[in-house]
Amino acid sequence: MKRLVIIPFVCAAIAAFGMALDASSAAMFYRGVLIAAAFVTAVSAFVTTSKFVFGDKLYASWLSSASATPSRPSATRCGWRR
């Protein structure tokens, strides 16, 4: 867990490297960094999902939060009325 603290600093160093490049090279560099970040995020989501057991409530809540249509909490569950 303590090794995870290094990740933001490594990402900041990668982003800082792009500042040293000229404008056209920096644009290509940052596009590549953006694509790499999206790929790493997708892999992380896949690994996280694979660690859940199908019947877990956390698994269901994680999938529902990632769905395209946001769910609205019911008034009775929240304890407030209209």
Secondary structure by P-SEA (a helix, b strand, c coil): cccccaaaaaaaaaaaaaaaccaaaaaaaaaaaaaaaaaaaaaaaaaaaaacccccaaaaaaaaaaccbbbbbccccccccc
